[in-house]
Amino acid sequence: MIKNIKFTFLFSVWLTLIIAFNIFGYLISVNKMAWLDQPIINFFRSVENPLLTKIYLWFTLIGDTPMVIVIFLISIFILYFALKHRTQLVFLLIVLVGSTIINNILKIIYQRERPIEYRLTEASGYSFPSGHSMASFTLYITLSFLIWKHIPHRLGRGIVILFTIVMIFMIGTSRIYLGVHYPSDIIGGYLVSASWLIPAIYLYQWYLEKRNQKLA
């Protein structure tokens, strides 16, 4: 009974995310997202200053593909060599590769051009959904999920959650501040990543339960 309730809840959340993303995609395809994008863009332009620019350039660097690969390699070392969790390593690899593939497919489908009128850094490729927001959301949520079970204290878990939220938020908003993404690109990236991770984590948990039952 409890499992059925959990599945129903997760499915409802997943379906809501899918619907929300498709609404975003439709509004973008008919150029009806200015009501959301422009006020947020105006806000970030209003707070621009040299220090904040340096901070956001650092966070956007952390979200670049080379840095994501570095973080992944560090995770490999910790999961495989230190904790001996090979299954977790495979799961992390699958969700990251899957997220990248989904992002590339969606960019080709929507083909939204990036903002051009105001940039503090350069970026290429299509804009929607944001690759940085998808990569950061997928990476840090997955790492938090995998690390969570190994942290016995609430304080430690709270720090992990706070760190995850800050990294996802700062990497995402850095793309808006630097003028290479619309806010709807970032939100769309979060929606897609969340809708990808829900079934991925659910199936991973189901696999672990089945494996443990066989070993019992």
Residue, then its C-alpha position, 0 to 999 in steps of 0.5 A: m500500500i505504501k509503495n503504491i502511494k509513493f509511486t502514485f505521488l512520484f508519478s504525479v510529480w513527474l507528470t506535472l514536470i513534463i506538462a510544465f516543460n511542454i507549456f514552457g516549450y510551447l510558449i517559447s516556440v510562439n515567442k510568448m515568454a517575455w512576461l517571465d524573462q524580461p523582468i528577471i533579466n532587468f533585475f540582474r542587469s540592475v545589480e551588475n557590478p565588478l565583484l558580482t561579475k567575477i563571482y558569476l564567471w567563477f560559477t559559470l566556469i564550474g558548470d562548464t563541461p570540462m569542470v563537470i568532467v573533473i567533478f565526475l572523475i573525483s566522484i569516480f575516485i571516491l565511489y569506486f576506490a574509497l567507498k567501493h560503490r561500483t553500482q553508484l558509479v554506474f548510476l551516476l554515469i548513466v544519469l549524466v550521459g542521459s542528461t547530456i543526450i536529452n539536452n542536445i535533442l531538446k536544443i535541436i527540437y526547439q532551436r532557440e537562439r541565445p540573447i545577443e543584446y547584452r553579454l558579459t561572456e561568450a557562448s555558442g549553440y542553442s539556448f533552450p534548455s540550458g545545458h549548464s542548468m541541466a548538468s548542474f541539477t543532474l550532477y549535484i542532485t545525484l551526488s547528494f542522493l548518493i552521499w545522503k545514505h553515508i551521512p549519519h547526522r542531520l547537520g551533515r545532511g543539511i550542509v549537503i542539501l544547502f550546498t546542492i541548492v547553492m550550486i544549482f542556483m548560482i550556476g543557473t543564475s550565472r547564465i542569466y547574469l552573464g547574458v547568455h541564457y534567458p531565465s526560461d532556459i534555466i527553469g526549463g533545464y531544471l524541469v527536464s532534469a527533474s523529470w529525468l531524475i525521478p524515474a532514474i532514481y526510482l528505477y535505481q532504488w527498485y534495482l537495489e531492492k531486487r538485488n538485495q532480495k536475491l542476496a538475502 
